[in-house]
Amino acid sequence: MESESLTSRLEQVRERYAVYEQRPFAINIARGIPSSKQLKLSEPLLEALELTDWLSEDEQDIRNYGGLLGIKEARILFGELLGTSVDETLAAGNSSLQLMYSVLVMLMYTGKNKWSQEDEVKFLCPSPGYDRHWAMLERMGIEMIPVELTGEGPDMEVVEKIVSQDPAIKGIFCIPTYSNPTGETYSDEVVERLAQMHTAAEDFVILWDNAYVVHHLTEQHEEALNILEACKEAGFPNRPFMFVSTSKITFPGAGVSAVGASETNILRLAEELSKQIISFDKLNQKRHVLFLKDKSTILSLMEKHAELLSPKFEWIQAIFSAYFAGERENFVQWTDPKGGYFVHLTTANGCATEIVDKMKQIGIQLTPANAAYPNGVNPLDNSIRLAPSYAELDKLEVAVEALCTCIELVTLEKYGENFIGGE
Ligand SMILES: Cc1ncc(COP(=O)(O)O)c(C=O)c1O
């Protein structure tokens, strides 16, 4: 493309952007929140409990204090999702993030090898990853070491090398199935290598956040191997803590979360939690068991979620493919996840922040650029996460069209002469 045609293309895209500026939107696609239609699917949950249901299977009065391991039937249900026995499962309150935080506090401040007594504590952070994991580590003063994701989990050559050399590296945060934000699922080989690897730190842990374990968008279901079983086989049963919750199955603000780990770790965690809380909401655990029943009932409910979510993901694919047909290499790469809640964009280097700013100026809120990197620092400035679940389809459509315009505008302004002039 000659310079002249670049100028006219820039003029056209600037004109389109100017129209958006005159009529700004009010659309938010920043966070992975279920839509109201999705929430409606779980309304019968509120009616599930009968007035005679007060005793759990292990004879706890679910209205009263106590039972920090969770009621037996909830431990069985979550054990099905996690692949754990009752003794390896603890059912808790509505937030798995809070459980992760509690595990970190436990490891930092309790036990004979408490991490807080050491000069430095570091964690591996497969990136792009989940900003709230990084926020937790930052709050604890744990140094974050980014490790690249490969499309089937972290780059294990790098992981194995550095964990074997540095005893200050105490753990890794993983989102093994439909990872946030890249949508990738860890391969069997990656899971086995994580379980078997030699670590210089004797108390190395894997925080295995299986937030999207049943969140399939197509009939092609992906699920990472069971890390606890792999670790047991490798002789490191206390290495993993696995997390799951119903936040995106029933109600994010009023669901149930659970942790799966060796029985030793479950008992240790229950003792730690007893310093924070006397009882989780067992009524809600019981209600969830009555409503969700078992894994196959959960999968049927997730199919209904997928019916509402998949068209949004399909639209994004269609709009990007049409807009950037043949020009993907120059402007943007996008993921096509088979599950989870996100689409991840890799823009041309140095463009992501400006694209997100341009979107904000026309009333469309995206997750801050590069937020998926530890401390929000990504020297390439090329990462944007889209969270399409909450917006209605018509709003999502205009938001993604506007996003394409912003990507084209910012990339042409920065690189137009270089990559188009050469053709
Ligand atoms: C990877 C991941 N983990 C955890 C959560 C939140 O979990 P919870 O609501 O159980 O605290 C989210 C929510 O977006 C998530 O994406």
Ligand as a Chemical Component Dictionary entry (heavy atoms), coordinates in Angstrom:
data_LIG
# 
_chem_comp.id                   LIG 
_chem_comp.type                 NON-POLYMER 
_chem_comp.pdbx_formal_charge   0 
_chem_comp.three_letter_code    LIG 
# 
loop_
_chem_comp_atom.comp_id 
_chem_comp_atom.atom_id 
_chem_comp_atom.alt_atom_id 
_chem_comp_atom.type_symbol 
_chem_comp_atom.charge 
_chem_comp_atom.model_Cartn_x 
_chem_comp_atom.model_Cartn_y 
_chem_comp_atom.model_Cartn_z 
_chem_comp_atom.pdbx_ordinal 
LIG C1 C1 C 0 -9.457  -18.217 37.409 1  
LIG C2 C2 C 0 -10.464 -17.711 38.375 2  
LIG N1 N1 N 0 -10.422 -18.108 39.648 3  
LIG C3 C3 C 0 -11.317 -17.678 40.555 4  
LIG C4 C4 C 0 -12.316 -16.790 40.197 5  
LIG C5 C5 C 0 -13.283 -16.330 41.229 6  
LIG O1 O1 O 0 -13.643 -17.408 42.020 7  
LIG P1 P1 P 0 -14.601 -17.279 43.274 8  
LIG O2 O2 O 0 -15.792 -16.526 42.868 9  
LIG O3 O3 O 0 -14.864 -18.694 43.637 10 
LIG O4 O4 O 0 -13.802 -16.582 44.362 11 
LIG C6 C6 C 0 -12.402 -16.340 38.884 12 
LIG C7 C7 C 0 -13.433 -15.374 38.486 13 
LIG O5 O5 O 0 -13.393 -14.791 37.457 14 
LIG C8 C8 C 0 -11.447 -16.810 37.954 15 
LIG O6 O6 O 0 -11.474 -16.406 36.674 16 
# 
loop_
_chem_comp_bond.comp_id 
_chem_comp_bond.atom_id_1 
_chem_comp_bond.atom_id_2 
_chem_comp_bond.value_order 
_chem_comp_bond.pdbx_ordinal 
LIG C1 C2 SING 1  
LIG C2 N1 SING 2  
LIG C2 C8 DOUB 3  
LIG N1 C3 DOUB 4  
LIG C3 C4 SING 5  
LIG C4 C5 SING 6  
LIG C4 C6 DOUB 7  
LIG C5 O1 SING 8  
LIG O1 P1 SING 9  
LIG P1 O2 DOUB 10 
LIG P1 O3 SING 11 
LIG P1 O4 SING 12 
LIG C6 C7 SING 13 
LIG C6 C8 SING 14 
LIG C7 O5 DOUB 15 
LIG C8 O6 SING 16 
# 
